[in-house]
Amino acid sequence: MDVIHTALWVSDLERTREFYVDALGLEENWSFATDDGVENAYIGGENAEFQFKYDPEGGPEIDSGTMAHVAVGVDSVDETVERLVERADPPIHEEPTTMDDIGVRVAFVEDPDGYVVELVEELE
């Protein structure tokens, strides 16, 4: 058994692509539109993806406050935050910090729809 993807509604699919693909560095693996016009973009890495859903007719109200955060593994938290600030200038909820007790460096940033993204760097 494995986690495949998490589906999230977004208010602007292009802005979401700019954040997750262009600024964060994830890959868009595939996309499609359903018969009712809802656009779906699958963006992620090797093990799991986000399914970003966008309805050009408005779709459901987005309530990013109901989810604590999503986590993304990165090679370098500091370099990723720097790149995000240069390209997307997201609100930063927690500056990069090292958690020696569990061997990771983390930071928390906000995506264009207010979803909090935890950036996790495994330390050696």
C-alpha positions in Angstrom: 0.0 0.0 0.0 1.2 3.5 -0.8 0.0 7.1 -0.8 -0.4 8.2 -4.4 -1.6 11.8 -4.4 -3.4 14.5 -2.4 -6.1 16.5 -4.3 -6.3 20.3 -3.6 -8.6 22.9 -5.1 -6.8 26.0 -6.3 -8.0 29.4 -7.4 -5.5 29.9 -10.3 -3.8 26.8 -11.9 -1.1 28.9 -13.7 -0.1 30.6 -10.5 0.0 27.2 -8.7 2.3 25.9 -11.5 4.6 28.9 -11.1 4.9 28.2 -7.4 5.3 24.4 -7.4 7.1 23.8 -10.7 9.0 27.0 -11.5 9.9 28.2 -8.0 9.8 25.1 -5.9 11.2 22.7 -8.5 8.7 19.9 -8.6 7.7 18.3 -11.9 4.3 18.4 -13.6 3.8 14.7 -14.5 0.5 14.9 -16.4 -2.7 16.9 -16.7 -6.2 16.6 -18.1 -9.6 18.3 -18.1 -12.8 16.5 -17.1 -16.0 16.7 -19.2 -17.3 19.4 -16.8 -14.3 21.6 -17.5 -12.3 21.0 -14.3 -8.6 21.1 -15.0 -6.4 18.7 -13.1 -2.6 19.0 -12.9 -0.5 16.3 -11.2 2.7 17.8 -9.8 5.2 16.0 -7.6 8.1 13.8 -7.3 9.0 10.1 -7.3 6.7 8.8 -4.6 3.6 11.0 -4.5 1.9 13.9 -6.2 -0.4 16.7 -5.6 -3.5 16.8 -7.8 -4.3 20.4 -8.2 -7.9 20.9 -9.3 -9.1 24.1 -10.9 -12.6 25.0 -12.1 -12.6 28.0 -14.5 -16.3 28.5 -13.6 -15.4 29.2 -10.0 -15.5 25.9 -8.2 -15.7 25.4 -4.5 -14.5 28.0 -2.0 -11.0 27.3 -1.0 -10.4 27.0 2.8 -6.7 26.4 3.3 -7.2 26.8 7.0 -8.7 23.3 7.4 -5.3 21.6 6.6 -2.3 22.0 8.8 0.3 21.6 6.0 1.7 19.5 3.2 5.4 18.4 3.3 7.9 18.3 0.5 11.3 16.8 0.6 14.1 19.1 -0.7 17.9 18.8 -1.2 18.5 22.1 0.6 16.0 24.0 2.7 18.0 27.2 2.6 18.5 27.2 -1.2 14.8 26.3 -1.8 13.6 29.2 0.4 15.9 31.5 -1.3 14.7 30.4 -4.7 11.0 30.7 -3.6 11.6 34.2 -2.3 13.2 35.3 -5.5 10.5 33.8 -7.8 7.3 33.7 -5.8 7.9 35.8 -2.6 5.6 33.6 -0.4 4.8 34.4 3.2 7.2 32.5 5.4 5.6 31.0 8.4 8.8 29.6 9.9 12.4 30.4 8.8 14.8 27.5 8.2 15.6 25.7 11.4 17.5 22.6 12.2 15.9 19.9 14.3 18.9 17.9 15.5 16.8 15.5 17.5 15.2 14.1 14.4 17.9 14.9 11.9 16.2 17.4 9.6 16.2 21.0 8.6 12.8 22.5 8.0 11.0 25.7 6.9 7.3 26.5 6.4 6.1 28.7 3.5 2.7 29.6 2.1 1.6 28.8 -1.4 -0.6 31.1 -3.5 -3.9 29.7 -2.1 -2.7 29.9 1.5 -1.8 26.2 1.9 1.2 25.9 4.2 4.1 23.9 2.7 6.7 22.3 5.0 10.1 22.0 3.3 12.1 19.1 4.7 15.8 18.5 4.2 17.2 15.2 5.6 20.5 15.8 7.4 23.3 13.2 7.4 
